[in-house]
Amino acid sequence: MRAGRAALLAVGLLSLTAARPPMRYQPDPSSVFAAELAFNRLAREKGQWTAFRETAAEDAIMFVPQRVLAKQWLKGRADPPRPAAWTPSTIYVSCDGTLAASTGNWTQPDGTTGYFTTLWRRDKKGQWKWIAAHEDRLAAPRMTSDFLMGKVASCKPRQRGAQGIPPPADDSLTWSADAAADGSRRVTVRMWNGSGYDMVIDDRVAAPGQ
């Protein structure tokens, strides 16, 4: 009798687990900023490439300048003596809070500067992992606001009969990374505004030496 009750209880618990809806997240730019701060701290404490390795998703990509799988390129790579510092200035987050893009300036210990764009995605545990890392050197830092800017994509669905393409659930934040064999590339991020997509990041990098 007890065995029968235990079996019924186990079935009931299994049903509850199976019926549990997917975890929902708040589209909170501050959580992405916290991930950026943690990344910078890890780079200072353990090393630059170590920080990239430990925070990358399995399918993450980066540009060196050709597009490569990050895990493969980073494997066994020695850390530089001192890491760069990354300062995000604007963060964009999807409506469902599972995808984000951060962009800002970076500075090397020798004073070299440039900009970066990083794509972040929540993993199964809800932790932010980066899925694309892209940057380029500049003669001077980009002009940015004195305050961190956080923007969230609209959750408004497309109205019946409206023109354009609606965001599938959830494609309120989309990105692309097109790279050529000569090392040139273009990284874009678009955000849904309720009736269409705004281009919020459009980074174009020429081939080395051009």
C-alpha positions as CSV (number, residue, x, y, z in Angstrom):
1,M,0.0,0.0,0.0
2,R,2.8,2.4,0.9
3,A,4.7,1.5,-2.2
4,G,1.6,2.3,-4.3
5,R,1.2,5.7,-2.6
6,A,4.9,6.4,-3.1
7,A,4.6,5.6,-6.8
8,L,1.6,7.9,-7.2
9,L,3.4,10.6,-5.4
10,A,6.4,10.2,-7.7
11,V,4.1,10.4,-10.7
12,G,2.5,13.5,-9.4
13,L,5.8,15.2,-8.8
14,L,7.0,14.3,-12.2
15,S,3.8,15.7,-13.8
16,L,4.3,19.0,-11.9
17,T,7.9,19.2,-13.1
18,A,6.9,18.5,-16.7
19,A,4.1,21.1,-16.5
20,R,6.3,23.8,-15.1
21,P,6.5,26.7,-17.5
22,P,9.8,28.0,-18.8
23,M,11.7,30.4,-16.5
24,R,10.9,34.0,-17.1
25,Y,13.4,36.8,-16.8
26,Q,13.1,40.5,-16.3
27,P,14.6,42.4,-19.2
28,D,17.0,44.2,-16.9
29,P,20.1,46.0,-18.4
30,S,21.6,46.2,-14.9
31,S,22.1,42.4,-14.8
32,V,24.1,42.6,-18.0
33,F,26.2,45.4,-16.6
34,A,26.8,43.2,-13.6
35,A,28.0,40.5,-15.9
36,E,30.4,43.0,-17.6
37,L,31.7,44.1,-14.2
38,A,32.3,40.4,-13.2
39,F,34.1,39.8,-16.5
40,N,36.4,42.7,-16.0
41,R,37.1,41.6,-12.4
42,L,37.9,38.1,-13.5
43,A,40.2,39.4,-16.2
44,R,42.2,41.4,-13.6
45,E,42.3,38.5,-11.1
46,K,42.9,35.5,-13.3
47,G,43.9,36.9,-16.7
48,Q,42.3,38.2,-19.9
49,W,41.9,35.0,-21.9
50,T,41.0,33.0,-18.8
51,A,38.1,35.5,-18.3
52,F,37.0,35.0,-21.9
53,R,37.1,31.2,-21.6
54,E,35.2,31.0,-18.3
55,T,32.4,33.3,-19.4
56,A,31.9,32.0,-23.0
57,A,29.0,29.9,-24.2
58,E,29.9,26.7,-26.0
59,D,29.0,28.1,-29.4
60,A,30.5,31.6,-28.8
61,I,32.4,33.2,-31.7
62,M,35.1,35.9,-31.8
63,F,37.2,37.6,-34.5
64,V,41.0,37.4,-34.6
65,P,40.3,39.0,-37.2
66,Q,38.8,36.0,-39.0
67,R,35.7,34.5,-37.4
68,V,36.5,31.6,-35.1
69,L,34.9,29.4,-32.5
70,A,36.0,31.0,-29.2
71,K,36.5,27.8,-27.2
72,Q,38.8,26.4,-29.8
73,W,40.8,29.6,-30.2
74,L,41.1,30.3,-26.5
75,K,42.0,26.7,-25.5
76,G,45.5,26.8,-23.8
77,R,46.1,30.4,-24.8
78,A,48.4,32.2,-22.4
79,D,47.1,35.3,-20.7
80,P,48.8,38.7,-21.5
81,P,50.7,40.2,-18.5
82,R,48.0,42.8,-18.0
83,P,44.4,42.7,-19.3
84,A,42.5,45.4,-21.2
85,A,39.7,47.2,-19.4
86,W,36.2,47.2,-21.0
87,T,33.7,50.0,-20.2
88,P,30.2,49.4,-21.5
89,S,28.2,52.6,-22.3
90,T,25.0,51.2,-23.8
91,I,23.2,47.9,-23.2
92,Y,20.3,46.6,-25.2
93,V,18.1,43.8,-23.9
94,S,15.4,41.6,-25.6
95,C,11.8,41.7,-24.5
96,D,12.0,38.4,-22.7
97,G,15.3,39.2,-21.0
98,T,17.3,36.3,-22.5
99,L,19.5,38.1,-25.1
100,A,21.5,41.3,-24.7
101,A,24.1,43.4,-26.5
102,S,26.6,45.7,-24.8
103,T,28.8,48.2,-26.4
104,G,31.4,50.7,-25.3
105,N,35.1,51.5,-25.2
106,W,38.2,49.4,-24.2
107,T,41.7,50.5,-23.1
108,Q,44.9,48.6,-23.1
109,P,47.5,49.1,-20.3
110,D,49.7,50.9,-22.8
111,G,47.0,53.4,-23.6
112,T,45.8,51.9,-26.8
113,T,42.0,52.3,-27.1
114,G,39.1,51.1,-29.2
115,Y,35.5,50.0,-29.0
116,F,33.8,46.6,-28.4
117,T,30.4,45.0,-28.9
118,T,29.5,41.8,-27.0
119,L,26.4,39.7,-27.4
120,W,25.2,37.9,-24.2
121,R,22.7,35.1,-23.8
122,R,21.3,33.5,-20.7
123,D,22.2,29.8,-20.2
124,K,19.9,27.1,-18.8
125,K,20.8,28.3,-15.3
126,G,19.9,31.8,-16.1
127,Q,23.5,33.0,-16.1
128,W,24.7,35.4,-18.8
129,K,27.3,33.9,-21.1
130,W,28.8,35.8,-24.0
131,I,28.1,34.4,-27.5
132,A,29.9,36.9,-29.7
133,A,32.8,39.2,-29.0
134,H,33.9,41.9,-31.5
135,E,36.1,44.9,-31.2
136,D,38.3,47.3,-33.2
137,R,41.1,49.7,-32.4
138,L,40.5,53.5,-32.7
139,A,42.8,56.5,-32.7
140,A,40.6,58.0,-29.9
141,P,37.7,56.6,-27.8
142,R,34.2,56.9,-29.1
143,M,32.1,59.7,-27.6
144,T,29.8,58.2,-25.0
145,S,27.3,59.4,-22.4
146,D,28.6,60.0,-18.9
147,F,25.9,57.6,-17.7
148,L,25.3,54.0,-18.6
149,M,22.3,53.7,-21.0
150,G,20.0,50.7,-20.8
151,K,17.3,50.1,-23.5
152,V,14.7,47.3,-23.6
153,A,13.0,46.0,-26.8
154,S,9.3,46.5,-27.1
155,C,7.1,43.5,-26.2
156,K,4.3,44.9,-28.4
157,P,3.2,42.4,-31.1
158,R,2.6,43.3,-34.7
159,Q,-0.9,44.6,-35.4
160,R,-3.0,42.8,-37.9
161,G,-2.5,44.2,-41.3
162,A,0.6,46.2,-40.4
163,Q,3.6,46.3,-42.7
164,G,6.9,44.7,-41.9
165,I,7.9,41.5,-40.2
166,P,6.7,40.8,-36.6
167,P,9.2,39.7,-34.0
168,P,8.7,35.9,-33.4
169,A,8.9,35.0,-29.7
170,D,11.4,36.2,-29.0
171,D,13.2,38.0,-31.8
172,S,12.8,41.4,-30.4
173,L,16.6,41.7,-30.4
174,T,18.4,40.3,-33.4
175,W,22.1,40.3,-34.5
176,S,24.3,39.3,-37.3
177,A,28.1,39.0,-37.8
178,D,29.3,38.9,-41.4
179,A,33.0,38.3,-41.9
180,A,35.0,38.2,-45.1
181,A,38.2,36.1,-45.8
182,D,40.3,39.3,-45.8
183,G,39.4,40.0,-42.1
184,S,36.8,42.7,-42.7
185,R,33.5,42.3,-41.0
186,R,30.2,43.9,-40.1
187,V,28.4,43.3,-36.8
188,T,24.8,44.6,-36.5
189,V,22.1,44.6,-33.8
190,R,18.5,45.5,-34.4
191,M,15.8,46.1,-31.8
192,W,12.0,45.8,-32.1
193,N,10.2,49.1,-31.4
194,G,6.6,47.8,-31.6
195,S,6.2,48.4,-35.3
196,G,9.5,47.7,-36.8
197,Y,13.2,47.2,-36.2
198,D,15.7,49.9,-35.3
199,M,19.3,49.5,-36.1
200,V,21.0,50.1,-32.8
201,I,24.5,48.9,-33.5
202,D,26.2,48.9,-36.9
203,D,30.0,48.2,-36.5
204,R,32.0,48.0,-39.7
205,V,35.6,47.0,-39.6
206,A,37.9,47.2,-42.7
207,A,40.4,44.5,-43.5
208,P,43.8,44.8,-41.7
209,G,46.0,47.3,-43.4
210,Q,43.2,49.1,-45.2
